[in-house]
Amino acid sequence: MKDASPQTIYLKDYTPFGWTAEEVHLTFVLAPTATRVRSRIRFAPNSDAPKQDFFLHGEQLTPISFAIDGAPVTPEVTDTGLTCAVPEGVFTWEAEVEIAPVENFALEGLYMSNGMYCTQCEAEGFRKITFYPDRPDVMSVFTVRIEGDERVKLSNGNPQGSGEGWAEWHDPWPKPAYLFALVAGDLVNHPGSFTTLSGREVELNLWVRPGDECKCAFGMEALKKSMKWDEEVYGREYDLDIFNIVAVDDFNMGAMENKGLNIFNSSAVLASPETATDANFERIEAIIAHEYFHNWTGNRITCRDWFQLCLKEGLTVFRDAQFTSDMRGEEVKRISDVIDLRGRQFPEDQGPLSHPVRPESFQEINNFYTATVYEKGAEVIGMLKTLVGDEAYAKALDLYFERHDGDAATIEDWLKVFEDATGRDLTQFKRWYSQAGTPHVAVSEAFSDGTYTLTLRQHTPPTPGQPEKAPQVIPVAVGLLSPNGDEVAPTTVLELTEAEQSFTFDGLSAKPVPSILRGFSAPVVLERESSKEERAFLLAHDTDSFNRWEANRDLARECLVAMITEGAAPDTAWLDGLEAVIRDSALDPAYRALMLGTPTQSELAQVLHQRGVTPDPDAIWTATEVLKKTRAERWSKLLPQLAEEAKVTEPYQPDAEQSGKRALGGAVLALTSRLDGGDAARTQFESADNMTLQLSALACLVQAGAGEDALAKFRAQWNGDRLVMDKWFALQVAASGPSETADRAKALTEDPDFDWKNPNRFRAVMGGLAMNHAGFHRIDGAGYRLLADWLIRLDEKNPQTTARMCSAFQTWKRYDETRRGMMQAELEKIAAKPGLSRDVTEMVTRLLS
């Protein structure tokens, strides 16, 4: 539906639906251009709801017939749904509609992907399938019949029967319509099984297109690990006889947790050593875990309304982070999560798209599947666990599952179980859900007569609609080190609840060096003046792995800022300290690889902006390149030693140990390529027996300006593999120099293999353009114009993907007048497009506000 003036929906206006849906029967007669959907729904009055008209959502449906208790009726039908007079008591509603899946390029509702029928109903896609109260608090038991010539026909729940041209499914667990799923096509399965804690056998299947069977084994094992972990850590057992996963090429998201039938973007489930990188394997493992964990935190307990989205997503992201930490190592996982949080969520908090973890209003709910809801929502769960402790957290979760199984719950319900389980008053903590923005915590200190005093002050900058902020509960994990590097005070969690508080540590023989915000115990910006010498001390001695990495990151950031603003040379004292760390073979190779990383150019732009300096993308790129070249030259004799340590001689495994070595090897190769023009990378590219080594070598060659032959060879080798070719498209844009990025992206959009209607391929090119900081912000505005033109074009087909890509412009106000003016002009051009979708209308309006 197109709507230039979308309606704003407010949390405060929530009203329960006037009827309960006791049972739902659906029949699908599949046809690409004319699928018939027959619904039979038993409704009963909801005694908890105020009197209201009977309204069912429905969009892009062709009505065929309607009946109540078998008698035909004629409801009033509009572009958004229907209204009908209904009996006072229980009644059976029947409707038949026709839809055209093959014409559904928005990939919401029932659509087709290369001949396969597929659904995506979260958040509001079910209304494009049939008329229904499409809201998460209306839960019902579904029975589904699918008729068609497709060999495989799947839906939620357990199979009830099948025959020539038909299959029936029944889901015994009440669910909202957003969890409905249907898949039909000529698929093959990779089978498996799992025995639950109580001894039940569960049939497992990973369904793929013929030819993809060789990419299923890792995903199946990841599913089994997830099921076992959820039983052992959370006590949650799977509750159906069968669990199906389907890989789909055209999908707006990573995956979807539909009850018993998870639908995955192919990129988030298919993997083999030859075609997937270590990062792909880790992502697949995490996403499979995430969607499976939703079975309890999202499905069995869902959210009352879409304002509570963080209830299921924040908790499930936290759970999948715990899982990955257990599978691959807590230290590296935590650092990686913070890098992602600062790279995606902090800019969201600091710009026009800022919103609370639980928003107060929205126009299009698809626009609130954000880093704030997901990643910051998970950080809030982590803080809560830190404050109450592991034992109390486990007790509260058990109470949550016991009390709300089968419910559509709220944040208030969630916090109440913690209050009841622990006796704590969480009224103030709830502000994390209602206040937008990233809190800043300023630190000052004093030492006298063996007593060390830390004074913490918190302040959250104004955000759109919230000029004033109240103090929040902030857990600040602190440790103290003696001047010789010994830990004199173990990690202590300080609870900052006031605008300003002081905390004391007694019995110290000398002024300590503080290690503050250990493990990144809260998603805040820490403000503390400290010398380079102190940061170098923490880099050398801190026992907290996160803060040791943080000290290095701070030194790198200050070095680059000085290079950008003062023309300073790279800080040799810092480089000496860093060299000592990366030489330490006792450290996890993955950790050393993270130490070799540098702040992103976007991060540096944000730091400069916060300090009142207008960021120059070209100057940021130049400084970053100079630093990388300096480090390569300075460590030229060390790099071969590190490369040798990073070698893996055993057969490929995507486990933490091997992945860590390859991560270190990739970081070393990137430095080496700045010295030899890509010779080592070319050798690795030619001999690589897995995608991690091949792709890292290709990236180094492209960055060295020596990649054209390798790009051609890579394409010739992998032209038949759509997921690998996504990598080929993305790498060229991401690794290009700033002067050629936009031109490269434009040329790729003219490539015959650029399918702009496929979200993965579109994101590969346009996402790569947006992520290439200096390239996107090229001073002539070519990057801005190219992205805006494609967003206008894509909005006609896929508003959801278009709206999310609009966030590339969210930092437009922090740049110089020329760039700012060009970005504003492009946003206004998008806004002026006739028939703009409500998804994009809301995003652009917020960006321009």
PyMOL commands that set and color helices and strands:
alter all, ss='L'
color gray80, all
select helices_A, chain A and resi 11-13+101-103+126-128+177-179+213-215+217-234+266-268+278-293+306-328+330-349+365-368+371-388+390-404+411-422+431-434+518-520+532-541+545-566+572-582+589-595+601-610+617-634+639-645+656-676+679-687+691-703+708-718+722-734+741-749+759-771+773-776+782-795+799-809+812-814+817-831+838-848
alter helices_A, ss='H'
color red, helices_A
select strands_A, chain A and resi 9-10+19-29+35-45+54-57+62-68+71-72+76-77+81-84+91-99+109-113+116-120+140-147+152-155+158-163+166-175+182-185+188-195+201-208+242-248+255-256+261-265+302-303+361-362+408-409+440-448+451-459+474-481+487-496+500-505+513-516+525-527
alter strands_A, ss='S'
color yellow, strands_A
deselect
rebuild
show_as cartoon
